[in-house]
Amino acid sequence: ECLQALYRAVTPSASDRINIMLLDEMNLSRPEHNFADFLSALEKEPGERWILLVESQLPNAPTMLQEGREIRVPENLWFIGTANQDETTNELADKTHDRAFVLELPRHEDSFQPNKAMTPRVYSFSSLNEAFRRAQASMSTEVKELLRFVSKSDLSSVLEKRFGIGWGNRFERQALKFMPVVKAAGGSLDLALDHLLSSRIFRNGKVTGRYDVSRQDLEAVQDALMALFERKPLQAVPERSLAAIQQDIQRLERGA
């Protein structure tokens, strides 16, 4: 089924649709191993995303296989994986986590009614992708300046000295793609940066959830984070990142 869906996504009838492949409870397996070829391919340019299916060319191979043995992962195919976070499941490895966009869905007891007066919209892949690219192009300079501002801040120094963590090229590439889209969709660069920091830097196993750091280390990075967001061009409260740090300080206080 997955192979057929992958092939179907590059056919003319589906090439301008967003094709979604759902990997339910993907952390029950080992995505960093079983999904490794795809993780590597998705970081390449769209025309270079080829997955080797078999070592030698297949007889009478489907026409869109390269050399009769490789299949392309098209840009209009999105992989969405679900993962429960509890003591019965495996934590996603860095290789998987750092290459994905992470969206946490906390439990909400309150119900709500959808706005049925809203008009449904249908987007082709090309129109949505063009909207992404327009936003990224128009705010590229602004985001690069903000990233330089963050890299020269005390937060960067504290992360490197106390936690051995640097920003890396992948973080910058993701920020240049993600942050402009958040702002174009009605958010702010502050909100987008907080999301990236909380899901990339202050997640379990990076800064938080470690047993080789002290409360003083966490308080130092918390102070540096607050000082950063209190200065222009930010001047906002990084609620998600602060919540992650505070939760880990409480863990240390309990002696966990």
KOLMIMAR-406340 format. One record per residue (C-alpha): chain; residue in three letters; x, y, z. Coordinates in nm, 3 decimals. Example, Ala and Ser with C-alpha at 12.3 -4.5 7.8 and 13.67 -1.06 7.14 Angstrom:
<nodes>
[node 'A' 'ALA' [1.230 -0.450 0.780]] [node 'A' 'SER' [1.367 -0.106 0.714]] 
</nodes>
This chain:
<nodes>
[node 'A' 'GLU' [0.000 0.000 0.000]] [node 'A' 'CYS' [0.275 0.246 0.093]] [node 'A' 'LEU' [0.477 0.172 -0.220]] [node 'A' 'GLN' [0.170 0.215 -0.440]] [node 'A' 'ALA' [0.085 0.547 -0.270]] [node 'A' 'LEU' [0.443 0.664 -0.317]] [node 'A' 'TYR' [0.430 0.581 -0.687]] [node 'A' 'ARG' [0.081 0.727 -0.732]] [node 'A' 'ALA' [0.192 1.065 -0.590]] [node 'A' 'VAL' [0.414 1.130 -0.896]] [node 'A' 'THR' [0.151 1.037 -1.153]] [node 'A' 'PRO' [-0.009 1.326 -1.350]] [node 'A' 'SER' [-0.347 1.291 -1.175]] [node 'A' 'ALA' [-0.192 1.337 -0.828]] [node 'A' 'SER' [0.108 1.559 -0.903]] [node 'A' 'ASP' [-0.069 1.882 -0.800]] [node 'A' 'ARG' [-0.238 1.736 -0.494]] [node 'A' 'ILE' [-0.098 1.713 -0.142]] [node 'A' 'ASN' [-0.057 1.340 -0.084]] [node 'A' 'ILE' [-0.036 1.236 0.280]] [node 'A' 'MET' [0.104 0.909 0.409]] [node 'A' 'LEU' [0.010 0.850 0.773]] [node 'A' 'LEU' [0.251 0.653 0.993]] [node 'A' 'ASP' [0.040 0.573 1.297]] [node 'A' 'GLU' [0.226 0.536 1.629]] [node 'A' 'MET' [0.555 0.545 1.443]] [node 'A' 'ASN' [0.762 0.544 1.762]] [node 'A' 'LEU' [0.659 0.183 1.831]] [node 'A' 'SER' [0.913 0.096 1.562]] [node 'A' 'ARG' [1.259 0.247 1.515]] [node 'A' 'PRO' [1.211 0.521 1.253]] [node 'A' 'GLU' [1.578 0.620 1.268]] [node 'A' 'HIS' [1.653 0.271 1.131]] [node 'A' 'ASN' [1.342 0.160 0.937]] [node 'A' 'PHE' [1.274 0.504 0.788]] [node 'A' 'ALA' [1.639 0.608 0.752]] [node 'A' 'ASP' [1.646 0.620 0.370]] [node 'A' 'PHE' [1.342 0.846 0.366]] [node 'A' 'LEU' [1.483 1.076 0.635]] [node 'A' 'SER' [1.795 1.122 0.425]] [node 'A' 'ALA' [1.602 1.169 0.100]] [node 'A' 'LEU' [1.369 1.433 0.244]] [node 'A' 'GLU' [1.664 1.662 0.319]] [node 'A' 'LYS' [1.774 1.663 -0.045]] [node 'A' 'GLU' [1.651 1.881 -0.329]] [node 'A' 'PRO' [1.319 1.759 -0.475]] [node 'A' 'GLY' [1.475 1.619 -0.791]] [node 'A' 'GLU' [1.733 1.417 -0.595]] [node 'A' 'ARG' [1.499 1.229 -0.362]] [node 'A' 'TRP' [1.538 0.872 -0.487]] [node 'A' 'ILE' [1.489 0.555 -0.282]] [node 'A' 'LEU' [1.659 0.234 -0.391]] [node 'A' 'LEU' [1.401 -0.049 -0.403]] [node 'A' 'VAL' [1.612 -0.335 -0.541]] [node 'A' 'GLU' [1.979 -0.376 -0.631]] [node 'A' 'SER' [1.926 -0.474 -0.994]] [node 'A' 'GLN' [1.685 -0.345 -1.257]] [node 'A' 'LEU' [1.341 -0.502 -1.252]] [node 'A' 'PRO' [1.216 -0.665 -1.572]] [node 'A' 'ASN' [0.919 -0.472 -1.714]] [node 'A' 'ALA' [0.962 -0.210 -1.443]] [node 'A' 'PRO' [0.697 0.064 -1.402]] [node 'A' 'THR' [0.779 0.360 -1.625]] [node 'A' 'MET' [0.847 0.612 -1.348]] [node 'A' 'LEU' [1.112 0.408 -1.172]] [node 'A' 'GLN' [1.463 0.536 -1.235]] [node 'A' 'GLU' [1.679 0.269 -1.400]] [node 'A' 'GLY' [1.401 0.026 -1.317]] [node 'A' 'ARG' [1.498 0.012 -0.948]] [node 'A' 'GLU' [1.463 0.352 -0.778]] [node 'A' 'ILE' [1.147 0.541 -0.684]] [node 'A' 'ARG' [1.125 0.917 -0.630]] [node 'A' 'VAL' [0.988 1.078 -0.314]] [node 'A' 'PRO' [0.806 1.379 -0.460]] [node 'A' 'GLU' [0.774 1.716 -0.292]] [node 'A' 'ASN' [0.396 1.687 -0.286]] [node 'A' 'LEU' [0.408 1.378 -0.061]] [node 'A' 'TRP' [0.397 1.454 0.312]] [node 'A' 'PHE' [0.468 1.196 0.580]] [node 'A' 'ILE' [0.273 1.251 0.902]] [node 'A' 'GLY' [0.365 1.032 1.197]] [node 'A' 'THR' [0.179 1.005 1.526]] [node 'A' 'ALA' [0.356 0.923 1.851]] [node 'A' 'ASN' [0.222 0.888 2.203]] [node 'A' 'GLN' [0.449 1.017 2.477]] [node 'A' 'ASP' [0.434 0.795 2.783]] [node 'A' 'GLU' [0.640 0.534 2.965]] [node 'A' 'THR' [0.524 0.255 2.731]] [node 'A' 'THR' [0.668 0.408 2.413]] [node 'A' 'ASN' [1.013 0.477 2.274]] [node 'A' 'GLU' [1.144 0.832 2.257]] [node 'A' 'LEU' [1.209 0.941 1.900]] [node 'A' 'ALA' [1.580 0.950 1.824]] [node 'A' 'ASP' [1.756 1.275 1.734]] [node 'A' 'LYS' [1.786 1.169 1.370]] [node 'A' 'THR' [1.407 1.149 1.342]] [node 'A' 'HIS' [1.316 1.436 1.573]] [node 'A' 'ASP' [1.554 1.690 1.422]] [node 'A' 'ARG' [1.428 1.632 1.068]] [node 'A' 'ALA' [1.059 1.669 1.147]] [node 'A' 'PHE' [0.816 1.944 1.231]] [node 'A' 'VAL' [0.683 1.861 1.578]] [node 'A' 'LEU' [0.328 1.950 1.678]] [node 'A' 'GLU' [0.223 1.856 2.031]] [node 'A' 'LEU' [-0.145 1.793 2.096]] [node 'A' 'PRO' [-0.212 1.823 2.471]] [node 'A' 'ARG' [-0.528 1.685 2.622]] [node 'A' 'HIS' [-0.811 1.937 2.640]] [node 'A' 'GLU' [-1.112 1.854 2.853]] [node 'A' 'ASP' [-1.324 2.142 2.723]] [node 'A' 'SER' [-1.524 2.093 2.404]] [node 'A' 'PHE' [-1.583 2.354 2.136]] [node 'A' 'GLN' [-1.811 2.405 1.841]] [node 'A' 'PRO' [-1.655 2.459 1.498]] [node 'A' 'ASN' [-1.749 2.767 1.301]] [node 'A' 'LYS' [-1.978 2.617 1.038]] [node 'A' 'ALA' [-2.014 2.951 0.860]] [node 'A' 'MET' [-1.657 2.928 0.730]] [node 'A' 'THR' [-1.630 2.852 0.361]] [node 'A' 'PRO' [-1.428 2.540 0.279]] [node 'A' 'ARG' [-1.113 2.606 0.076]] [node 'A' 'VAL' [-0.930 2.372 -0.157]] [node 'A' 'TYR' [-0.560 2.428 -0.229]] [node 'A' 'SER' [-0.353 2.267 -0.497]] [node 'A' 'PHE' [-0.001 2.168 -0.401]] [node 'A' 'SER' [0.148 2.425 -0.639]] [node 'A' 'SER' [-0.059 2.714 -0.497]] [node 'A' 'LEU' [0.022 2.626 -0.136]] [node 'A' 'ASN' [0.389 2.575 -0.214]] [node 'A' 'GLU' [0.400 2.908 -0.397]] [node 'A' 'ALA' [0.248 3.080 -0.092]] [node 'A' 'PHE' [0.520 2.923 0.124]] [node 'A' 'ARG' [0.794 3.039 -0.113]] [node 'A' 'ARG' [0.656 3.392 -0.139]] [node 'A' 'ALA' [0.659 3.428 0.240]] [node 'A' 'GLN' [1.009 3.282 0.267]] [node 'A' 'ALA' [1.147 3.511 -0.003]] [node 'A' 'SER' [0.987 3.826 0.137]] [node 'A' 'MET' [1.114 3.770 0.494]] [node 'A' 'SER' [1.446 3.599 0.429]] [node 'A' 'THR' [1.657 3.901 0.529]] [node 'A' 'GLU' [1.452 3.967 0.842]] [node 'A' 'VAL' [1.478 3.607 0.962]] [node 'A' 'LYS' [1.852 3.586 0.889]] [node 'A' 'GLU' [1.911 3.901 1.095]] [node 'A' 'LEU' [1.708 3.757 1.381]] [node 'A' 'LEU' [1.905 3.431 1.370]] [node 'A' 'ARG' [2.233 3.624 1.380]] [node 'A' 'PHE' [2.098 3.818 1.679]] [node 'A' 'VAL' [2.016 3.490 1.858]] [node 'A' 'SER' [2.351 3.328 1.773]] [node 'A' 'LYS' [2.542 3.619 1.929]] [node 'A' 'SER' [2.330 3.626 2.245]] [node 'A' 'ASP' [2.407 3.494 2.593]] [node 'A' 'LEU' [2.162 3.212 2.524]] [node 'A' 'SER' [2.393 3.074 2.256]] [node 'A' 'SER' [2.690 3.095 2.492]] [node 'A' 'VAL' [2.509 2.924 2.781]] [node 'A' 'LEU' [2.383 2.642 2.559]] [node 'A' 'GLU' [2.732 2.574 2.428]] [node 'A' 'LYS' [2.920 2.598 2.759]] [node 'A' 'ARG' [2.675 2.425 2.991]] [node 'A' 'PHE' [2.496 2.183 2.757]] [node 'A' 'GLY' [2.735 2.132 2.464]] [node 'A' 'ILE' [2.468 2.240 2.214]] [node 'A' 'GLY' [2.516 2.457 1.905]] [node 'A' 'TRP' [2.265 2.576 1.649]] [node 'A' 'GLY' [2.387 2.389 1.342]] [node 'A' 'ASN' [2.300 2.441 0.976]] [node 'A' 'ARG' [1.985 2.228 0.993]] [node 'A' 'PHE' [1.828 2.457 1.256]] [node 'A' 'GLU' [1.896 2.761 1.038]] [node 'A' 'ARG' [1.752 2.595 0.725]] [node 'A' 'GLN' [1.437 2.498 0.911]] [node 'A' 'ALA' [1.401 2.846 1.061]] [node 'A' 'LEU' [1.430 3.011 0.718]] [node 'A' 'LYS' [1.148 2.791 0.588]] [node 'A' 'PHE' [0.922 2.785 0.894]] [node 'A' 'MET' [0.935 3.128 1.058]] [node 'A' 'PRO' [0.823 3.335 0.754]] [node 'A' 'VAL' [0.526 3.104 0.699]] [node 'A' 'VAL' [0.415 3.147 1.062]] [node 'A' 'LYS' [0.424 3.525 1.025]] [node 'A' 'ALA' [0.247 3.520 0.687]] [node 'A' 'ALA' [-0.027 3.305 0.842]] [node 'A' 'GLY' [-0.097 3.567 1.110]] [node 'A' 'GLY' [0.154 3.469 1.378]] [node 'A' 'SER' [0.481 3.637 1.472]] [node 'A' 'LEU' [0.851 3.563 1.448]] [node 'A' 'ASP' [0.858 3.552 1.830]] [node 'A' 'LEU' [0.599 3.274 1.830]] [node 'A' 'ALA' [0.780 3.083 1.555]] [node 'A' 'LEU' [1.118 3.109 1.730]] [node 'A' 'ASP' [0.968 2.993 2.059]] [node 'A' 'HIS' [0.820 2.689 1.884]] [node 'A' 'LEU' [1.152 2.599 1.721]] [node 'A' 'LEU' [1.345 2.644 2.045]] [node 'A' 'SER' [1.099 2.438 2.249]] [node 'A' 'SER' [1.079 2.152 1.998]] [node 'A' 'ARG' [1.445 2.152 1.890]] [node 'A' 'ILE' [1.654 2.277 2.182]] [node 'A' 'PHE' [1.450 2.252 2.501]] [node 'A' 'ARG' [1.302 1.912 2.428]] [node 'A' 'ASN' [1.364 1.598 2.630]] [node 'A' 'GLY' [1.718 1.470 2.583]] [node 'A' 'LYS' [1.865 1.797 2.453]] [node 'A' 'VAL' [1.850 2.051 2.735]] [node 'A' 'THR' [1.574 1.899 2.948]] [node 'A' 'GLY' [1.537 1.544 3.075]] [node 'A' 'ARG' [1.912 1.501 3.119]] [node 'A' 'TYR' [2.087 1.362 3.424]] [node 'A' 'ASP' [2.418 1.541 3.371]] [node 'A' 'VAL' [2.283 1.894 3.427]] [node 'A' 'SER' [2.196 2.074 3.749]] [node 'A' 'ARG' [1.921 2.310 3.852]] [node 'A' 'GLN' [2.177 2.592 3.827]] [node 'A' 'ASP' [2.236 2.500 3.461]] [node 'A' 'LEU' [1.863 2.514 3.388]] [node 'A' 'GLU' [1.819 2.843 3.572]] [node 'A' 'ALA' [2.114 2.991 3.381]] [node 'A' 'VAL' [1.964 2.899 3.044]] [node 'A' 'GLN' [1.623 3.022 3.159]] [node 'A' 'ASP' [1.769 3.362 3.252]] [node 'A' 'ALA' [1.951 3.384 2.919]] [node 'A' 'LEU' [1.632 3.293 2.732]] [node 'A' 'MET' [1.429 3.560 2.913]] [node 'A' 'ALA' [1.699 3.822 2.854]] [node 'A' 'LEU' [1.696 3.739 2.482]] [node 'A' 'PHE' [1.319 3.771 2.441]] [node 'A' 'GLU' [1.309 4.097 2.638]] [node 'A' 'ARG' [1.530 4.269 2.381]] [node 'A' 'LYS' [1.436 4.408 2.042]] [node 'A' 'PRO' [1.345 4.278 1.789]] [node 'A' 'LEU' [1.174 4.012 2.005]] [node 'A' 'GLN' [1.025 4.149 2.328]] [node 'A' 'ALA' [0.779 3.865 2.392]] [node 'A' 'VAL' [0.743 3.578 2.639]] [node 'A' 'PRO' [0.867 3.238 2.509]] [node 'A' 'GLU' [0.593 3.046 2.686]] [node 'A' 'ARG' [0.658 2.701 2.538]] [node 'A' 'SER' [1.032 2.707 2.603]] [node 'A' 'LEU' [0.990 2.841 2.956]] [node 'A' 'ALA' [0.730 2.575 3.035]] [node 'A' 'ALA' [0.971 2.300 2.925]] [node 'A' 'ILE' [1.251 2.439 3.144]] [node 'A' 'GLN' [1.023 2.487 3.445]] [node 'A' 'GLN' [0.892 2.133 3.414]] [node 'A' 'ASP' [1.248 2.000 3.420]] [node 'A' 'ILE' [1.342 2.212 3.721]] [node 'A' 'GLN' [1.044 2.060 3.904]] [node 'A' 'ARG' [1.163 1.712 3.800]] [node 'A' 'LEU' [1.501 1.780 3.961]] [node 'A' 'GLU' [1.335 1.913 4.274]] [node 'A' 'ARG' [1.143 1.585 4.307]] [node 'A' 'GLY' [1.469 1.398 4.273]] [node 'A' 'ALA' [1.360 1.221 3.956]] 
</nodes>
